């Protein structure tokens, strides 16, 4: 039986400071929880309001209680609390995606999922990027968070001495069709509104542009959509 103190703890995990303090984060949905367990994440508490589940270790919770602690408008019946895993060392032996100040949880979650799809195993985020264990990021990653390592460090000190190509997306870059992607490499995506910061831009060795259709009146692409196109061209 779930007690009030447990509900209070889970509710507090919607905030980054409490996730950091307790070393815990929330995963919602039966599939996401199953993926986390399959990838050896350590469960702290598994809750379900459903009568049956393929996972046997759920504790029963009422729909009302679940709605109080869920980050979803319409809870799907399953909520897991997991211990935040320890990361191995970041390395640049293969592709690394760098995210400079992304703020939208949906964008980060989608990019994590894209990295999983295209075989990119590491993401380096600037400290001001949205927290990877934000419940909305976890939800948008659709389980891929368990297979992609995400690091938070000041970007320039990490990359400035590397002897690998550093690609970045810009409105005025070379057409992506003409870019030769070389492995290992780094691909940088900037903030949704401001793009890649001026300081970081000086470290980009190849600027990439995704050309719009001549009839298009759109100002720009969503960063996650741009990432999908870049990853496809990178692997092609």
KOLBA-415722 format. One record per residue: x, y, z of N, C-alpha, C, O in turn. Coordinates in steps of 0.001 Angstrom, whole numbers, plus 524288, in hexadecimal, padded with zeros to 5 digits. Example, Ala and Ser with C-alpha at 12.3 -4.5 7.8 and 13.67 -1.06 7.14 Angstrom:
! KOLBA-415722
833867E9C681E788300C7EE6C81E78833907F31C81E788379C7F30982111/832327F73681BA8835667FBDC81BE4832648001E81EBE834618047281F67/
This chain:
! KOLBA-415722
8034B7FB518000080000800008000080376804ED800008073A80557802F7/802138088D7FCA38051580D587FC3B8038581115800997FEE1811D88019A/8075D813678032E80640816FA807808071081C9C805B28096881D978019D/8051982043808C98053B825C88075380ACA827CD8069380BC782B0380321/80E5E825F1809C2813C9827C780950816228263A804098194382922801D3/814A2821AA802078168581FFE7FCEA814358235F7F897816F0824DC7F4ED/80F32824917F90780CAB827F07F52E80F1D82D5E7F52E80FE982FB57F10E/8104782F4F7F9C2812B78347B7FA3181820834787F7AA81992838287F4F0/81B198304B7F8978204E82FE17F63E81FEE82FCB7F04E822D0832937EDA5/81C6782C9F7EE3981BEC82C267E88C81A4E8315C7E62D81C6D832F07E229/816A1834027E891814EA839187E6A58197683CF67E692819DF840337E30A/81CD583C987EA73821498403F7EABE8252983F5F7E65382825842E87E503/8252B83AAF7E3FE828E48396D7DFD6827A183C227DAB382A8383B8D7D6E6/8235783F1B7DA88822378424F7D5F582608846E47D5A18267F849647D18B/828C0847FC7D9ED82C7B84C447DA118321684A287DA01833518464F7DC9E/8356A84CBC7D6FE83ACD84AEB7D64583DC284A947DB7084090846C77DC58/83D2E84E797DED58403584E857E3AC83F0A849B87E6FD8427E847B37E9A8/83A36847E97E6D4838C9843527E9E783AA283E497E74C83C1883A907E9F7/83A9483E2A7E21383CCD839A07DF5F842948391C7E0AC84486834D07E19A/8455283D917E0BB84AE383D8B7E1FA84BD183BF17E7A384F58838E17E8C6/848A883E027EB228494583CD67F0B384884837107F1DD84B8A834B97F4C7/84474834C77EF928432082F5F7F0CB8458382B6A7ED028457B826B97EE12/8479182D497E89D849C4829B37E4C7845B2826417E248846C0821BB7E10A/84100828617E18883C9E825617DF73839F28285F7DB0E83A2282D2D7DAE7/83771825817D77383458828007D36082FBB824857D1FA82F9281FED7D364/82BF9826C87CF2D82702824347CE01826E6822407C8648289E824F07C4CB/824DC81D8E7C7B4823B381B717C28981DEC819E37C28881C24817117C5FE/81B0681BC17BE9E8157681A5C7BE5281464817067B980816C1817C07B560/810C88135D7BA2180F5880FE57B5D8811BD80A827B68A8164380A047B818/80EB3806797B5628108B8011C7B627815497FFE27B2C3818F17FD517B48B/8153F801B77ADDA819A48008E7AA6181EA08034E7AC26822D6800FD7AC2E/81E18808517ADA3822A580B2B7AF7A82509808A67B44B829CF808587B4CA/821B9806DA7B7D3823978043B7BC8D8262C7FF137BB2A82A407FDBB7BD53/823CB7FC287B78A826147F72C7B5DA82B6B7F80B7B35882F077F5017B443/82BF87FC357B029830FD7FD757ADBA835177FEC87B1DC839977FD1F7B185/83373801C87B5BC837158033E7B9E9839007FE687BCD683DA57FDF17BDFE/8357D7FADD7BE04836F77F60B7C0BB83A727F2A27BD4883E367F0507BF2A/839307F2537B83E83C387EF1B7B49A841BF7F12C7B3EC845557EE327B2BE/842737F6527B4AE8479B7F8B97B41E84A387F9A47B96084DB17FCED7B9E6/8487B7F6AE7BD3F84B087F6577C26184ACE7FB4A7C5A684E167FC0C7C914/846FC7FEAE7C4A78461F802F77C84C843C7800C07CD4D840AE7FD137CD2E/8454B803087D1A7843BC800DE7D6BC83EA4803627D88483E73808207D947/83A79800427D9348357D802847DADE83577803CA7E0B283793800E27E3E6/8330F808247E1F6832388099C7E76882CA9808457E90682BB68065D7ED56/828FD8094D7E5778237E8083A7E68782098807D27E1598213480B2A7DDF2/81D6E803BA7E0C081A4F802F37DC0681491802CE7DD8F812F97FFB97E0E3/81177806307DB1680C00806BC7DC8A80876805EE7D7D6809D9807577D373/803D6803A27D8C78000E802E67D48E7FA848031D7D6B77F9608012A7DAF6/7F718805957D39C7F187805A47D4F07EE8F801977D1B97E9C7801397D214/7F1657FE8F7CE967EEF47FAAE7CB357EE7B7F56A7CDF17F1867F4227D170/7EA9E7F26A7CC467E9997ED5B7CEC07EDC77E95F7CD607EF267E6137D098/7EFD97E9AA7C8867F3AF7E5D27C6C97F8457E8837C4217F7BF7ECB77C1D9/7FCC17E5F97C47F8016D7E7EF7C1D28052D7E36F7C0F48054D7DFAE7C3F5/808437E3E17BCC480C3B7DFED7BBB7810B37E0457BFA3813B77DC917C039/8111F7E4A97C249815237E5667C64E812B57E4327CB9680EA47E65F7CCF1/815277E0C57CE8F812B27DEC57D35A813CF7E1F37D842811777E0FC7DC58/817587E5B57D7E4819197E8597DCAE816797ED9A7DDB3818687F0A77E0DF/8121A7EEB97DB1580F517F3967DC0180C5F7F3667E12580A2C7EF637E2A0/80C617F7D57E3D6808F47F8837E852803F37FB297E67F804097FE567E2E2/7FFA57F9DE7E8F77FA947FBF67E76D7FA068019D7E93C7FB8A8030B7ED92/7F7C6804CD7E5B77F6AB80A447E6E87F17B80BA67E4617F027809837E048/7EE8D80F297E6BB7E980810A07E4827EA44814807E0097EE4F817157DFB2/7E662814E27DCA17E69E818B87D85E7E71981E397DA8E7E9D88217E7D859/7E47981F3C7DED17E49C8246D7E13A7EA17825B27E3297EC0E829FE7E243/7EC8F821F97E5CE7F1DF822D47E7BF7F5B6823807E3317F93D826C37E367/7F4F7820647DF1C7F878820C37DAA17F810826147D7FF7FBFF828477D654/7F35A828217D7A17F29D82D417D5337F539831947D8557F6A5835A07D628/7F5DD830C57DD677F856834B37E0C37FE3C835027DFF180097839187E0E3/8009C830C77DE3580650830A07DDCD808388305A7D82A80CE3830F27D72A/804A582F737D4748063582EF57CEFE8076A8344B7CC9E80529838447CE1F/80B0A834487C8DB80C34839077C5E1808CC839647C1028092983D327BE16/8057E8357C7C01C802328354B7BB787FCB4837487BCAC7FAB8836917C0FE/7FA4B839C67B8D37F4DB83B747B9817F140836C37BA057ED77836D77BCFC/7F27F832AF7B7167EF7082DDE7B7507F318829577B89C7F532826E07B50E/7F3E3828337BDA47F776824017BF307F60181ED27BCA17F16881D927BBFC/7FA0181BD77BB307F90F817027B8527F8FE8121F7BBB67F8F880DC17B9B3/7F8F6812DB7C0D47F84980E667C44C7FD4280C267C6A37FCFB808C17CA08/801D180DF97C4E4806BD80BC27C6CE80AA0810257C7E580B47813B57C4BA/80D2B80FD97CC5C81121813B07CDC58157D810F37D0B98148D80E297D487/81A43811CB7CEE781ECB80F9A7D18D82279813D67D36C82329817D37D0D3/824CA812FC7D7DD828E5816697D9DB82DFF813537D9B082E6380F157DBEB/831E8815837D702836E6812CF7D65983B5F816137D87983B0981ADC7D8D7/83F87813647D9DA8443D816167DB978471F818437D6D4847BA815907D2E5/848DD81D197D73384BCF81F7C7D2EC850F081C7E7D244853FC81C117D5F6/851E881A697CD8F8569F8172D7CCD485B9181A717CC9785B7281F037CB1B/85FE2818107CE0F864F281A937CD83866D5819E47C7E586648815B47C59A/8691181E107C5B986AE781DED7C054870A381C677C018873A881D967C3A5/87218819C67BBE187799818F17BAD187A0281DF27B8BF8775F821F37B862/87EE981DC17B76B881A98226B7B57988009823A67AFE487F6B820217ACAC/87F59828A57AEC687E2C82A727A97D88300829AE7A6118875982B057A79F/88230827837A16388693826F179DCC884E782899798548803F8290579735/888AC82984794FC887A282B7878FBB889B5827AC78B9988BF182946787A8/888EA8229F78C9788AA081E9A788F1886AD81DBC7848A887ED81B5B7808D/881F181FAD7854C87DE281F457815287B0E8247E7813987D348286678305/8764B824A777F2D873528298277F048719F82B35784738700F827FF787AC/871F08303F7856A86FD2832A578A2986C68837397887E86E1283A8C78572/867A58375E78A808642183BC07898A864C083FB178DF6864BA83E3B7928B/8654C844A278C9C865D3848D47907A860FB84C537902D85F7384E0C78BF4/85EA184D56794A1859F085096794EC85B24855727981585C988552679CA8/85A84859EF7959085C0A85EF2797DC85731861F879998854F0864F07968F/855A18613279E7585170864547A0B884BF1862DA79F14848868663C79F10/84AEC85DF379DB08458885C6079C758421685CF17A14C843AC85B8D7A59E/83D6385EFB7A088839EA860057A4EC834F485CB37A4EB8328C85BEF7A903/8336F85AC37A06A82E7C857EF7A00482F38852277A1448324184F8579E9F/82C83850197A53E82D2484A927A6A482BCE846DF7A22982E57842D87A17B/827CD8484179F198264D844F279AB982A9C84489796AC82B7A8405B79476/82D51848D8795AE831A0848C0791EA8361884549793C78383784234790C1/83788845CB798C483BC98428D79AC883A4083CCE79AA283D5D8398579901/8358383B9079C4D833C98361E79C41833BD833D9796CA8354C82F5F795FB/831ED836F779300831C58352878D99837418345878B6F8383183087788A9/83AE2837DB78CA6840428374B78ACF842CE8327178D33845C882FBD78A8F/841AD8315379220843A682C7C794858419C827BB7918C844838240979087/83CA7827DF7903283A5D8238978D3F83CD882311787D783DDD81EBD78602/83DD28277F78548840638277378032845F78254C7809F847AD8224977D49/848BA826D4784A784E09824C47856C84DE181ED6785F88511E81C1A783B3/84A3281CE1788EC849988173C7898A84894814A67844184AD28108F78312/8453A817027811D843CC814D977BF98487F814B87784684944810F077567/84B9F818E47786284FFD81954774C08553281781777168594F81851774BC/855098151777B9D859BB812BF77DCE85D978167D78036862408155378078/85BBC81B00781FF85F1A81EBB784C585E6081DD478A9B85A0181E3378C95/8628681CAA78D558621581ADE792BA8634181F01796D98628181E0A79B80/8651C823AC795308669B827A679902864A582D0B79770864F682E91792E3/862A182FDF79B3C860F48354779A88863918389379EBB86360837447A35B/8660483CDB79D188684E8409A7A0C1864E9845797A0CA86414847E679CB9/862F2846E67A55F85F7C84B727A5EC8622B84FC37A8FB8650F84EBB7ACAF/86132854917A76D862EF859057AA9885FE3858F97AFB985B8A856ED7AFE5/8621485B307B3EA85F7385B167B8F585A0985D957B8F5856CC85C457BC42/858FC861337B544853E5863C77B52284FEA860E57B1BB84B9A862DB7B0E5/8514985C587AFCB84D888591F7ACED849C9856917B0CD84B498555D7B535/844F1855BF7AF29840FC8535F7B288842F084E287B4A8845C284B547B1FB/8417184CE97B96F84345848347BC1C8413C843497B96D83C92842D37B85B/844BD83FA77B85E8435183ADF7B59C83F77837897B8B983CA5834647B66B/83F47838257BDE783BBB835037C114836A1837D77C25283384835FF7C57C/835CD83C527BFD1830AE83ED97BFEE82CA883AE17BDF682D8B838767B9E6/8283F83A207C0B6824728362C7BF09822A8836BD7B9618218C832D47B6D0/8225B83B8B7B767820AC83C5A7B202824E483AA37AE22823AB838C57A9E0/829D283B447AF9A82E158395A7AC5182DF6833677AC2E82E56831057A805/82D708310B7B0C682D4882B577B128828CB8292A7ADDC829708254E7AB11/8243F82BB17AE3881FB6829E97AB3F820A682A597A56081F5C826C57A26F/822E182EB57A3AC823C182F9779E12827F882C0579BDD8280482AF47972C/82B8082A2C79F2C82FB5826C479D4C82DC28214A79C158307981E4A7997B/8291F81FF279DEA8269E81AF279CA682A248164279DE182A6D8129179ACF/82CC6816677A24983009812077A3E7835A3812547A210838EF80F6A7A401/836D9815C979E5B83C248160F79C398401A818417A016844CD8177979F6F/83E4181AF97A415841BD81D2A7A80184515818F47AA8C8497081A0B7AC46/8431B814317AACC8460580FF37AD4984A8780E067A9F184DC980B027ABCB/84AC380FBD7A4FD84ED380DCF7A1698526B8122779F64855FD8111C79C59/85182816F27A10C854B081B6479F62856B481E337A441853A581F857A7BA/85BC381F1C7A48785E13821CA7A90885DFC827AC7A82085F7D8298B7A3F5/85C3482A907AC0D85BB98303E7ABA385F11832C27AFE585E908317A7B481/8627A836587AE4C86625838E77B1DA8651B83EC77B1F08634E841047AE15/866438413E7B660865BB846E97B6F186AFD849317B88E86CE6848347BCDB/86D4A84C3F7B50D8724484EE37B6218728F853D87B2DF86FB78546E7AF0A/87600857677B4668770E85BF17B1138797B859FB7AC0487D6B857397AC1C/8772C85B5F7A7A88787D858D67A2B587DEA85A547A0B1880FE856E779F50/87F1A85F5A7A082883F38611E79E01888D785EBB7A07288C3A85CEE79D8C/8896185EA17A5A488E1B85C317A7D488EAD8566B7A65989308854647A626/88A52853CB7A55088A8884E457A3FC88C3584D7079E5588F36849DC79D31/88A4A850B979AC988B1B84FB07952D88F83852CD792AE891398518078E61/89162856E37954B894DD85A8A7929189A28858317910189CAE85A2978D6A/89BDB85409793A28A0DF851AD7925D8A05384CA278F3A8A43684A0C78E11/89B8584B4078DDE89AAB8466A78AF489C28847147853C89B4C84B39782F3/89E538431D782FE89FC58433577D7B89BF983FE377A5689D8183C36777A4/896FA8414677AC0892DC83EAE777C688F8F842EB7753B88F5C847497773C/88CF1841C2770D88898C845AD76E6C884F1846FB771F1882AA8438C7746B/8839A84C017722187F3384DD27754A87B4A85064771A387C518548C76F74/876D784DE7770FE872C884FC876D7B86EA9852B1770AF86D8F8514277523/86C6B856BE76E6786845859A1771068643E85B7876D218658385C6776896/85F6285C0176ED785B2F85DAA76B5F85A928639976B8085A28865F776FAA/85A87865EF766D885A0A86B9B766448569886CCA7618D856288699975DFB/854328714D7618F8510E872E975D0D85481873F175851852D287338753DF/85965875A67594685CC487749754F88611B87358753D386508874C27516F/8607F86E7B755748648A86A97754A1864858684E74F2986174869F174BD6/867F68648174E3686815861B9749378637C85DEA748F08620B85BA074CE9/8612F85D347445F85CCD85988743DB85E5B85420745D68629785230744A2/85AF2851C4748D485C4384CD174B5685D8784887747628607C844EB7488B/85B44848F4742B285C4A8450573EAA862078450673CF7863F08412773ADA/864C28495D73DE586A35849D473C3486E19848B874097872D5848E573FC7/86C10847957453486F758469B749AD8715D840F6749A486E4B83D5A748D5/876648403874A858789383B0274B4B8795E83A287512187CCB83C8A75385/87633836C6753618768C835C5758FA87AE9831D775A0987B2082DAF757A1/87E688333A75DAF882D482FE175EF88827782E1D764AC8816A8313276835/8835E82913765688830F826B176A958888B825CF76CCA88BFE8241F769E5/8897E826EA771E6885C282910775A9884E182EDE774C4888038318177240/88097830C9776DB87F5D836497763B87B838381D77A49879698350877D51/87A9F83D3077A4C8770083FB377DF1872F9842B477AC48744D84552776F5/86E1C8425177C55869F68455A779D986763848BE77E008658C846C9781FD/8674784DDC77D068654A8519C780DB85FFA853BB77F1E85F478553C77A9B/85C44853D2782C1857328564A781ED8566A85A677862A857B98598F78AB7/8543E85EE678494853C8863427882E84E69863E778A9884ADB860C9789B6/84DEF867F478D9C849118696979039844B286A5378C43845A486C26787EB/83FE08690578DD983B668695E78A5583A9E86ED0788058391586F507837D/83BA4872D678B0A83ABE8781C7892083F9087ADB7871483F4287DF278368/84416879B57897F848D687CA67884E84CF58799B7854B850DF87BD97839F/84C26874967849784FF987171781DE854DC8707A7851E854C3870E1789E9/8591886F357827A85E1386E34785198606287361786F586066877357840C/862508738478BBC864608785E78DF18691287A4A78AD986BCF8774078853/869F287F6D78B1986E37881D1788228738387F8F789A4876C587E997863D/8746B87EB378EB28797387CA07907787A5A8771E78E7087EA4875CE78CB5/8764B873EA78EAA876DF86E8D78CD18776186E5F786DF879F686AE8784C2/874F38720E78434875238722B77E7387AB38728377C5E87BD68708877823/87E2B8750677F5388391875A277D83886818707177D6288AA98701277AFE/8846186C7777FEE886E88675978013884998638C77C128866985F1F77B99/880A4865427793A87E4D861F077534881E7861D4770738837E865EE76E82/8832F85D2B76E97886A685CBE76A138839F85C4E764F3885B685DA2760D3/87EBE85A787652087B8985A247606D875EF85BAF761AF8735485924764D3/8741785FE575F3486ECB861D47600D86B0F85F4475C2886C0085F3B75771/866CD85D2075E43862FD85A4475B1D85E0285D7E75A9785C2785FC775E64/85BDD85DAA755DC856C786021754FA8531385C1D75290854998591974F24/84E3885C217546284A22858DA75219846A985C6E74EE2843BF85F9975107/846F785BEE749D78442B85F867465D83E5285E787466F83C9B859FA7467E/83B4E862AE7466D835998622E74624833E4861D974074836E38631073CE5/82F158603473FA982CCF8603E73A7282BFC865E8738BE82AAC8693173C00/82CB886722733BA82C0F86C8E731EE826C786EEF7335682666873AE73409/822B986BC0733C381D8886DD1734F481C8486E5473ACB818738705673C63/8203086C8573DFA81F5E86C907439F81F8187220745CC8229A8756174416/81C17873257499981C158782574C5B81D7D877737521E81D2787B237552F/81F11872B37539082096871AD758F7825C68745D75A30829468748A756E5/8263F8767075EE382B018792B7606882F7B8756D7619283400876987606D/82E39870F7763D68325986D507655882FFB868007667D82B3786760766A8/833708642576746831CA85EED768CD8320B85E5676EB783562860AC77144/82E8585B3A770E082F0C8599B7764883430856AD776EB835BB853C07736D/836DE8576877B5283C138552F77C0583C0084F3777BC983FB284CDB779CE/837EE84CC577DBF837AF8471277D7C836E18453A777E2839038413577654/833D084822774D38332A846C776F4F8384F8476376C5F839B1844237691B/83B1C84B9276D938403384C6576B1F843EF847F276C85846E58461876936/843C484645771648472C84201773178460E83D0477005849AD83A3876E89/8411483BE776F1183FAD8373376C22842088374E766AA844098335C764C8/841C783BD87641F843FB83C5675ED2849E283BC475EEC84C1F8390C75BA5/84C6E83E51762AE8521F83E0A7630D853E383874764268579A83699761B9/85150835C2767BF852D383064769038523182CCD7644F855718296276361/84E0082D977615B84D2282A5C75CB68519682B20758C5853A6827597569F/8530783010757DC8573D8312E7542B85C7F82F3E7563E85FCF82D6975346/85D2F82FAC75B4D8620482DE075DD4862C78280575D04867198264375BD9/85EA28250A75DA185EFC81F5275D1685EB981D8E75768860638193B7561D/85C9D820ED7540185C3381F7D74E748618481F8C74BD7861ED81E717472E/
